[in-house]
Amino acid sequence: MYNRDERAGRVHPMKHRATTSLALSLLFLASALPGWAGDHKKNDPNEIGNRRVAHRSLISEEKEIAAGKEYASQIDKSAKIITDPVVNEYVNRVAQNLARNSDLKVPLTVKVIDSPGITAMALPGGFLYVNSGLILEADEESQIAGVMAHEIAHVAARHWASTMTKQEILQFAMIPLMFTPMTYGVYYGVMEAYMNGVPMAFLKFSRDDEAEADYLGLQYLYKAGYDPQTYISIWAKVINDERRVPESAPKVFMDHPPSPDRIVKLAQQMKTFPQKGEYLVSTSEFDDVKSRLQMVMSNRRNLQKKEGSPTLRKRQQTEDSTTTTTQSGDKTKTEDDSPSDGGPPFCFSAEADEGQRGRKRPDNAKALKDSPMKALRLAEEGRA
């Protein structure tokens, strides 16, 4: 057996291979993490709340909650939050009922955002955002409950913390490779395995996480008293709404399972649940809240249009008032707030400027752009 020759600086081939093998083993250790989660009770809805479904992780629950709060603060600053108390109270009540019938171990914070997508989003630590589009496109209360149950399952299983743990393991695994002498061919082979093999494993993890959230969410919906069949009906809507992956792309490159495959699997899993005498499908309150949200959204759109319309004020031959002409052609009298030094007889209000941000300009944008000079000429002619 050869030993390392310190003077020559040579490395024993077996030790070289052992170091490389250790690094590669660490690279793929992450693939064993999903196997750490859960137990035999995972398939029994009656054991919900008395079982472990959370994936083991190097990330503490405290750190996970702190990360969720940070993400939530960013969303609160950038997203358009629906503040209507009736809508929020209803959605929160439905979500909290699901949380009580789930494996969730952290408090659930729920908010509704102005977004057209038929979906919801869960952040680590129990922060749930429900899109207005989900409520408006749903036919029944159980459909929005199904999507929320899926997102609650992601939090209960600690999928975010599990993913972060895998990333930390991968980063740690690369350290010994940095200090291991190897030929270019060996180095190229290791990096190829890392760049190709590991991302493949992560795609599988992502698909496994989605499949697990589907299954757990279906159980939570069932335990909360809803008809599990509606879980499939809402995912059928999502199929038409989601961005489709080209069929030419191999399934292994897809982040999540193709929706039709998920629906088939859900239908099979549903058959294992004990039948109940009756299920909750929808309520009259859902219809009322949906109508109210439609009104809230309509008011928002109208307000945005109003604020997004620049206002042209043309000075008249009076000192105490001006005539204001809006884009619609309406004329109103307002108190003269123009500078007293005979400044430009036009202004774009701060509110109007704010309303234009992030939105397409109207078709007559060029005319609006030219109007200040035209108004200025009219004012000068009036003085003459």
C-alpha positions in Angstrom: 0.0 0.0 0.0 1.5 3.3 -1.0 1.7 6.3 1.3 1.8 10.0 0.5 5.3 11.2 -0.2 5.4 14.5 1.6 8.7 15.5 0.0 7.5 14.8 -3.5 4.1 16.2 -2.9 2.5 13.2 -4.5 -1.0 12.0 -3.5 -1.9 8.3 -3.2 -4.4 7.4 -6.0 -6.6 5.6 -3.6 -6.8 8.7 -1.3 -7.5 10.9 -4.3 -10.4 8.7 -5.3 -11.6 8.5 -1.8 -11.7 12.3 -1.5 -13.5 12.7 -4.8 -15.9 9.9 -3.9 -16.7 11.6 -0.6 -17.4 14.9 -2.3 -19.7 13.2 -4.9 -21.4 11.3 -2.1 -22.2 14.6 -0.3 -23.4 16.0 -3.6 -26.0 13.3 -3.8 -26.8 13.1 -0.1 -29.5 15.7 -0.7 -31.4 13.1 -2.8 -31.9 11.1 0.5 -33.5 14.0 2.3 -37.1 13.5 1.1 -36.9 10.0 2.6 -36.4 11.5 6.0 -39.9 13.0 6.0 -43.1 11.5 7.3 -44.0 8.1 8.6 -46.6 5.4 8.0 -49.4 7.6 9.3 -48.9 9.9 6.3 -51.6 8.0 4.3 -54.3 8.2 7.0 -56.3 11.5 7.1 -57.5 10.5 10.5 -54.0 10.9 11.8 -53.7 14.5 10.7 -52.2 16.6 13.5 -50.7 13.5 15.2 -48.0 12.7 12.7 -44.8 14.1 11.3 -44.9 15.3 7.7 -42.3 18.0 8.0 -39.0 17.2 6.2 -35.9 17.2 8.4 -33.8 20.2 7.8 -30.7 22.1 9.0 -32.8 25.2 9.0 -34.5 25.8 12.4 -38.2 26.7 12.5 -37.3 30.1 14.0 -35.0 30.9 11.0 -37.7 29.7 8.6 -40.3 32.0 10.2 -37.9 34.9 10.1 -37.2 34.3 6.5 -40.9 34.2 5.8 -41.5 37.5 7.6 -38.8 39.1 5.4 -40.3 37.8 2.2 -43.7 38.8 3.3 -42.6 42.4 4.1 -41.2 42.6 0.5 -44.5 41.4 -1.0 -46.5 43.8 1.2 -44.5 46.7 -0.2 -44.7 45.7 -3.8 -48.0 43.9 -4.2 -51.5 45.5 -4.3 -53.1 44.2 -1.1 -56.9 44.0 -1.0 -57.9 45.7 2.2 -61.7 45.2 2.1 -62.6 43.8 5.5 -65.4 41.6 4.4 -63.3 39.8 1.7 -60.4 39.4 4.1 -62.4 38.1 7.0 -64.1 35.5 4.8 -60.9 34.3 3.1 -59.1 34.2 6.4 -61.8 32.2 8.0 -61.8 29.6 5.3 -58.0 29.3 5.5 -57.9 29.0 9.3 -60.4 26.2 9.1 -58.1 24.4 6.8 -55.1 25.1 9.0 -57.0 23.5 12.0 -57.5 20.4 10.0 -53.9 20.2 8.8 -50.4 19.3 10.1 -49.4 22.9 10.3 -47.4 23.8 13.4 -47.1 27.5 12.9 -49.7 30.3 12.9 -51.1 31.2 9.5 -51.3 34.7 8.2 -53.5 35.3 5.2 -53.8 38.2 2.8 -55.6 38.8 -0.5 -53.7 40.5 -3.3 -54.8 42.1 -6.6 -53.5 39.6 -9.1 -55.4 37.8 -11.9 -53.7 34.4 -11.6 -55.8 31.4 -10.5 -53.5 30.6 -7.6 -52.2 31.3 -4.2 -48.7 31.5 -2.7 -47.3 30.2 0.6 -44.1 31.6 2.1 -42.0 29.7 4.7 -43.2 30.2 8.2 -47.0 30.4 7.5 -47.6 33.4 5.3 -50.3 32.8 2.7 -51.2 35.1 -0.2 -54.4 34.4 -2.1 -54.8 36.0 -5.6 -58.0 37.8 -6.3 -58.1 35.9 -9.6 -58.6 32.6 -7.7 -61.7 33.9 -6.0 -63.2 35.5 -9.1 -62.6 32.4 -11.3 -63.7 29.8 -8.7 -67.2 28.4 -9.0 -67.4 27.2 -5.4 -65.9 27.8 -2.0 -64.3 24.3 -2.0 -62.2 25.3 -5.1 -60.5 28.2 -3.4 -60.1 26.0 -0.3 -58.4 23.3 -2.4 -55.8 25.7 -3.7 -55.2 27.1 -0.2 -54.9 23.5 1.2 -52.2 22.8 -1.3 -50.2 25.8 -0.2 -50.7 25.1 3.5 -49.3 21.6 2.8 -46.1 23.2 1.5 -45.7 25.0 4.8 -46.6 22.0 6.9 -44.0 19.8 5.1 -41.4 22.6 5.4 -40.5 22.3 1.7 -38.6 25.6 1.7 -36.4 24.6 4.6 -35.7 21.3 3.0 -34.6 22.9 -0.2 -32.3 25.3 1.6 -30.7 22.3 3.4 -30.0 20.6 0.1 -28.3 23.8 -1.2 -26.1 24.0 1.9 -25.1 20.4 1.5 -24.2 20.9 -2.1 -22.1 24.0 -1.2 -20.3 22.0 1.5 -19.7 19.1 -0.9 -17.7 21.3 -3.3 -15.2 22.3 -0.6 -13.0 19.1 -0.7 -13.0 19.2 -4.5 -11.3 22.6 -4.3 -8.3 21.2 -2.5 -8.1 17.8 -4.2 -5.3 17.4 -6.9 -6.9 15.9 -10.0 -6.3 15.8 -13.7 -8.3 17.9 -16.0 -10.3 14.9 -17.2 -11.3 14.0 -13.6 -12.2 17.6 -12.8 -14.3 17.9 -16.0 -16.1 14.7 -15.1 -16.8 15.8 -11.5 -18.1 19.2 -12.7 -20.2 17.6 -15.4 -21.8 15.3 -12.8 -22.4 18.4 -10.6 -23.9 20.6 -13.3 -26.0 17.8 -14.9 -26.7 15.2 -12.3 -27.5 17.5 -9.4 -29.9 19.8 -11.1 -31.7 16.7 -12.3 -32.1 15.6 -8.7 -33.4 19.0 -7.8 -36.0 18.9 -10.5 -37.1 15.6 -9.0 -37.2 17.1 -5.5 -39.4 19.9 -6.9 -41.8 17.5 -8.5 -41.8 15.4 -5.3 -42.7 18.4 -3.2 -45.6 19.3 -5.5 -46.9 15.8 -5.5 -46.6 15.7 -1.7 -48.4 19.0 -1.4 -51.1 17.7 -3.7 -51.7 14.6 -1.6 -51.5 16.4 1.8 -53.7 19.2 0.5 -56.3 16.7 -0.7 -56.3 15.2 2.8 -56.7 18.6 4.5 -59.6 19.5 2.2 -61.3 16.2 3.0 -60.7 16.5 6.8 -62.1 20.1 6.7 -65.4 18.7 5.3 -65.1 19.7 1.7 -65.8 17.5 -1.3 -62.4 16.3 -2.5 -63.7 16.1 -6.1 -63.6 19.9 -6.3 -59.8 19.7 -5.7 -59.6 18.2 -9.2 -62.0 20.7 -10.7 -59.9 23.7 -9.7 -56.7 22.1 -11.0 -58.5 21.7 -14.3 -59.0 25.5 -14.3 -55.3 26.0 -13.5 -54.3 23.9 -16.5 -55.9 26.4 -18.8 -54.4 29.3 -16.9 -50.9 28.3 -16.2 -48.0 28.8 -18.6 -47.7 25.7 -20.6 -44.3 24.0 -21.0 -43.6 23.0 -24.7 -44.5 19.4 -25.3 -41.1 19.0 -27.0 -39.4 19.4 -23.6 -38.7 16.1 -21.8 -40.8 15.6 -18.7 -37.6 15.4 -16.6 -36.9 19.1 -17.4 -40.2 20.3 -16.0 -40.2 21.9 -12.6 -43.5 20.3 -11.6 -45.4 17.3 -12.8 -47.5 17.9 -15.9 -51.0 18.9 -14.7 -52.9 16.0 -16.4 -50.6 13.5 -14.6 -51.2 15.2 -11.3 -55.0 15.1 -11.8 -54.9 11.3 -12.6 -52.8 10.7 -9.5 -55.2 12.7 -7.3 -58.2 10.8 -8.6 -56.4 7.6 -7.6 -55.5 8.9 -4.1 -59.0 10.1 -3.6 -60.4 6.6 -3.8 -58.5 5.6 -0.7 -60.4 8.0 1.5 -63.4 6.7 3.6 -66.7 7.9 2.1 -68.7 10.6 4.0 -72.4 11.1 4.1 -72.2 14.6 2.9 -69.6 17.2 1.9 -69.4 21.0 1.9 -69.2 22.3 -1.6 -70.1 26.0 -1.4 -72.0 28.6 0.6 -74.1 31.6 -0.2 -71.4 33.7 1.6 -68.9 32.7 -1.1 -71.3 34.1 -3.7 -71.7 37.3 -1.8 -68.0 37.8 -1.2 -67.2 37.0 -4.9 -69.7 39.7 -5.9 -68.2 42.1 -3.4 -64.7 41.4 -4.6 -65.8 42.1 -8.2 -67.2 45.4 -7.1 -63.9 46.2 -5.2 -61.9 45.3 -8.2 -64.1 47.4 -10.5 -63.8 50.4 -8.2 -60.0 50.0 -8.2 -59.8 49.9 -12.0 -62.0 53.0 -12.3 -59.9 54.8 -9.8 -56.7 53.9 -11.6 -58.2 55.2 -14.9 -59.2 58.4 -13.3 -55.9 58.9 -11.6 -54.1 57.9 -14.7 -55.7 60.7 -16.8 -53.5 63.9 -16.9 -55.4 67.1 -16.3 -54.9 70.2 -18.5 -55.7 73.5 -16.9 -56.1 76.4 -19.2 -55.9 79.9 -17.7 -58.9 82.2 -18.4 -59.1 86.0 -18.1 -60.1 85.7 -14.4 -57.8 85.8 -11.5 -59.7 83.6 -9.1 -60.5 80.5 -11.2 -59.4 78.3 -14.1 -61.3 76.0 -16.5 -60.1 72.4 -16.3 -60.5 70.1 -19.3 -60.1 66.4 -18.7 -59.4 63.8 -21.3 -63.1 63.0 -21.6 -63.8 66.6 -22.6 -65.6 67.6 -19.4 -65.0 71.1 -18.1 -65.0 72.0 -14.5 -64.3 75.2 -12.5 -61.5 74.9 -9.8 -59.7 77.3 -7.6 -56.6 78.6 -9.2 -53.6 76.9 -7.6 -51.1 78.0 -10.3 -48.0 80.0 -9.4 -48.8 83.8 -9.1 -45.8 84.7 -11.3 -47.5 83.7 -14.5 -46.0 80.2 -14.7 -47.0 77.5 -17.2 -50.8 77.3 -17.4 -50.8 73.5 -17.1 -49.8 70.8 -14.6 -49.7 67.1 -14.2 -50.8 66.2 -10.7 -48.7 63.9 -8.6 -51.7 61.6 -8.4 -52.0 61.4 -12.2 -48.3 60.7 -12.5 -48.5 58.0 -9.9 -51.4 56.4 -11.8 -49.3 56.1 -15.0 -46.5 54.1 -13.4 -46.4 50.5 -14.5 -49.3 50.9 -16.9 -49.4 51.4 -20.7 -50.0 55.0 -21.8 -53.3 55.8 -23.5 -53.5 55.8 -27.3 -53.5 59.6 -27.4 -50.2 59.9 -25.5 -48.6 61.9 -28.3 -51.4 64.5 -28.2 -51.0 64.8 -24.4 -47.3 65.2 -24.8 -47.8 68.1 -27.3 -50.6 69.8 -25.3 -48.4 71.8 -22.9 -46.8 73.9 -25.7 -50.1 74.4 -27.3 -51.6 75.6 -24.0 -48.7 77.9 -23.5 -49.2 79.5 -26.9 -52.9 80.0 -26.2 -52.1 81.7 -22.9 -49.6 84.0 -24.5 -52.1 85.0 -27.2 -54.6 85.7 -24.4 -52.2 88.1 -22.7 -51.6 89.9 -25.9 
